Amino acid sequence: MLIDSYDRVVDYLRVSVTERCNFRCQYCMPEKPFSWVPKENLLSFEELFEFMKVAIDEGIKKIRITGGEPLLREDLDKFIKMIYDYEPSIDLAMTTNAFLLKGTAQKLKDAGLKRINVSIDTLKPEVAQAIAGKDVLKNVLDGVNEALKVGLKVKVNMVPMKGMNADEIVDVLEYSKERNMTIRFIEYMENAHAKADISGLKSQELLAILREHYEFEDEGFDGSSPSHYFRMKDGYRFGLIEPYEDDFCKQCNRIRLTAEGHLIPCLYFDEAMSIAESIKRGDIKGAALVLKEVVRTKPEKNRWGGEDSEISSRAFYETGG
């Protein structure tokens, strides 16, 4: 079992298999051209799997595949199957923009994937194009439909932004509700790679909009999830993720691995330790020691809140943010 210095059990690993993405979302990586890490710098799926085995043996119970956009990495289903075959009880999930999901959903489900999270920031094609930098909405919605059809559980993420998609909060919630998909509204997180003029809605602004249309009760946090949940009268639940509050840090159970092998204790933090050298030379004990040290030094909370809050210089597309 992995326990940090604040007595939190760490049993959730987010694994970025690529930093590449086929979108240029305004709140993540809008600039072109873009400098990618050379492919040869990335760990192979076989090398990543060697660390997955270490992590599982040490107590990791949930693994989420992220990017960049993970579906850009060829043979992703084979990597997922490696993990599933090693430990079928692992909660295997993936975060994706769903653009390529229609043609891959069945293979991913067959490989052992159980759940996906998809960003749906708008239901208007022109707004989706403005946010992502290309015409993406039809592919995304087709991918979501296919995922539901093959039996994958789907959660929706939305980042409400003023002057862009804030007027669609209710529409995207209703879209999700009609398909029995939980939606989580995520406060925009400042970072050095985002477009400078973005202004996100704060949680109280968002809740005020929703209260004009629905009655709901505060249910608080659900286990180690960063989502603050609310339940409507008909039983439907939606979530709210507030990075500027550190309440969810108290029960944080996750660490992150980049495609290059950097193990990171927190989405925000720039500090990291590498498992790449140990894994490449077959030093399993060395990789396990790095894992334990990263867990031991996991920070109590992120740096967004308070008077000394900072803007992260780490790109979220490197860490599946």
Number of C-alpha atoms within 10 A of each C-alpha: 12 17 16 18 12 13 11 20 19 25 21 21 23 25 25 28 30 27 24 19 19 16 20 19 19 18 24 23 21 17 13 7 6 10 7 10 14 8 11 8 11 18 19 16 18 13 16 25 18 18 22 19 16 16 22 20 13 16 15 23 17 18 23 21 25 28 28 29 26 24 26 18 16 9 12 18 20 15 19 25 20 19 23 17 12 13 14 12 12 18 17 20 22 25 26 24 27 29 22 18 22 17 14 16 25 18 18 24 18 13 19 22 25 17 20 23 23 21 18 23 24 23 16 12 14 14 18 22 17 15 22 21 16 16 16 21 23 14 16 22 19 16 23 27 17 19 24 17 12 14 13 19 18 24 20 23 24 23 21 24 20 11 10 17 20 18 14 17 19 16 12 20 21 14 15 20 15 9 12 15 20 18 27 24 25 20 21 21 21 20 19 15 19 19 16 11 8 15 17 22 17 15 16 9 10 18 16 10 14 15 10 9 9 11 12 19 11 12 12 14 17 13 11 18 16 22 20 19 20 19 16 13 10 8 9 14 20 22 24 22 20 20 21 17 14 18 14 22 19 14 21 23 26 24 22 26 26 26 26 23 25 18 25 25 26 24 19 23 16 12 14 17 15 18 23 22 12 18 22 16 10 13 13 17 12 15 22 19 13 18 23 18 14 22 24 18 13 24 17 16 18 18 20 18 14 10 7 7 11 14 13 18 13 16 20 22 20 25 27 26 17
